[in-house]
Amino acid sequence: MLNKDAVHEYLLSKPLSSVSQPFGEGVDVYKVKDKMFATLAPEKMRQSHSGHWWLNLKCDPHEAQMLRDIFDSVIPGYHMNKQHWNTVILDGSIPEGEIERMIDNSYLLVVNKMNKSDRQAILPHL
């Protein structure tokens, strides 16, 4: 099971990724070349998931809905554009490999939208 620390390390293992807290203490924002691809924060919304960390990830709109249909712990992005972002509740119900795949996809969606020179700086590291 991926816990908060393992997710944090995986997010930072992405080429040219960085973390900051522009939304305040406790909300980690992960960026690649100043473009956000994830956030990680303690749960604040529902008591039913109390104590779990929430991971916001960018997602293709069609896939976003499919993931919500498959996993109870994937919900529309909390405080994000709900068409393009999902919140993954790290409660142990989603396999580690699937969470890593979602992180990889979020990262690549952001990289693929960058200008050519920025993409070319990142792609050799993938």
Secondary structure by P-SEA (a helix, b strand, c coil): cccaaaaaaaaacccbbbbbccccccbbbbbccccccbbbbccccccccccbbbbbbbbcaaaaaaaaacccccccccccccccbbbbcccccccaaaaaaaaaaaaaaaaaaccaaaaaaccccc
